[in-house]
Amino acid sequence: MADPTPALPTHPVRLADLDGRRDRTFDLMPTPAERAAIATALDIPKVRKLRLTGRLVPIGRKDWRLEAELGATVVQDCVVTLEPVTTRIDEAVNRSYLSELPDLGTGEVEMPEDDEADPLPAVLDLAEVMIEALALALPPFPRAEGASLEDPDDDNIADVRRPFSGLKDLLDPKDE
C-alpha cells in the first residue's frame, strides 16, 4: 500500500564537491505532489506555485554564500472568516555558510554583523532552504478583503473592547 502522505522535496548539494572558484546556479520548482507536502508541513491549505532560483557563490577557500529569489503563491485561511486568502510572495534569500563561525560563548556578546551566517554543512539541502524561507515569508495573520474583527452593527462592541466592564455591576448590585 502506498504512503498517502507525499514526501517533502530534497535537493542535496555536497559543498566539498563543488568547484570553489566558480558560482553554481540552481533553479528549484517542486512538483504538485511536493507542493502538497510542503503545504501540509506548513499547515496551510495550498501552495499553488513555488520556485527558488539563485546561485551559490564561493567565499575564500571553504565558505559559500547563497543568493536566491523565492517566488510563491500560497493559499491560507483568513484569521477572521476562515475564507481562503491567496498571497503572492517574492523574497530575496541570502545566507552565508561559514566553516568558522565566531565563538559567541555563554556570556554577554554583541550580535554578529552577518545575521545570515550558518555553520558550513557537509551537505546543503536547497529544498530545505526554500521551505524555511517560505515559512518565514508567510503572512502571520492573513485576512480576506474586508474582513474585520469589529462588527460596526453590533451594539455590544464596547463590551468586546472592555471584556470586564460588566464586573462592576456584579460587585455593586443595584437595590431593587
N, C-alpha and C positions, 0 to 999 in steps of 0.2 A: 504494500500500500504506500502511495506517495505521500510525502510530508505536505500537509496543506499550507504550511507557513513558508512563503518564499524566502530564500536566503538573501541577506544583505550583500551588496556588491563588494568585491575586493579588487584592488589594483596595486599589488605589491611592487615596490621598486627597491632593489638592493643597491643602496647608495655606493657601497665599496666597489661595485662592478661598473659604475659609470665613469666615463672619461672625465677626469677632474679639470679639464681645460676647456670644455665646451658646454653650452647650455643644452638641456634636454627638454623638449617640448612635450606636452601631453594634452589630450582632449578626451574627457570622460563624459559619456552620455549613457546613463543607466537604461536598461530595458524596461518595458512596462511592468514586468514582474518584480524587478529590482526596485522600481519606484514605489510599488505597492508595499514592499517590505520596508522601505525607508519610512513611508507614511505610517505604517504600523509601529515601527520603532519610535517614531516621534509623536505618536498618539494624536495624529491628525487624520482627517478623512481621506485626503488625496494629495499626491504630488503629481501634478499634470506634466510639468516639464522640469528637467534638471540637467545642468551642464556645468562642468568645471574645466576651463581651459587655461593654460598657462605654461610656465617653464620652471625648471629647476636650474638655478644659476650657481656655479661653483664659487665658493669664497675661500681663498687660500688653498691649502693642500687637502683638507678633510671636510670642511664645513660647506653647507649648502643653504641657499635662500630660495624659498618657494614664492613665486609671484604669479597670482592667478586671478581670474574673474569667475565669480559664481553667478549663474543665472538660473532662476527658478520661478515657476508658477505653482502656488500651493493653494489648497482649499482648507480652511479652518472653520470651526464652529464659532459663531458670534457669541461673545460672553454674555450678551443681554437676551437675545432672542433664540439662540441656538441655530439660526439660519446659516447656510453655507456662505462663507466670505472668501472670495478669491483675491489673492495678493501676488503681485509681481515683485520679485526680489532680484536686485542687481548689486552685488557687493564685491569689493576688492578683498582678496585673501592673500595676506603676506605673512610668512613665517620664516624664521631662521632656525636651522638645525646645526647646533654647535657641538664640537667634540669636547670642548672645555667650557663649562658654564662657570661663572663666578660663584664662589662659595658664599652662600648667604648666612651661614652659621645659625645659631639659635638666639643670638642677642638682637639688639636693635640695629636695623640695617636700612640703607636707602634703597629705593626701588631702582632696579637696573634700567639703563637707558632704553634697551631693547626689550619691551614687554612682550614681543612676539617670539622670543627665543625659547627653544625647546632643546632638550638633550638630543644629540645625534643618534638616531636609531640605526640598527643594522639594516632593518627593512622598513621603509616608509610606505604605508598604505594610503595612496592618494584618495581612494574612495572613502576611507575613514576621515580624512581631512575635509572632503567635500560634505559628508554628512554632519560633521561637527560644525562647519561653517554655516550650513543651512540651519541647524538647530539654534545657533546663536543669532541668526538673522531673522528668525520668525517673529512676527509681531506678538508681544506677550498678551495683549488684550484685544484681539480682533473684534471689530464691530461692523455690523451691517449698516448700510447707508441709512441714516435717520434714526438708528437705534439709540435709545437713551434710557438711563436708569430712572429718570424722573418722568412722571406722568402729569402733564400740565392740567389735566381734567380732574385729578384726584384732589378732593378737599382735605384729605388727611396727609398731604405731603409734608406739612410741618412736623407731624408726628414721626414721619420716616426720617427726617433730618435730625430730630431730637428724640431718640427712642425711649428715653427715660422721663420724658416730660409728664407722663401720666402718674408717676410715682408720688408726686406732691399731693394729688387728690387722694391717694390711698393713705398717706401719712396724716393728712389733715382732713378727716371726714367732715362733711357739712352736716349741720343739725337739720333734722327733718321734722 
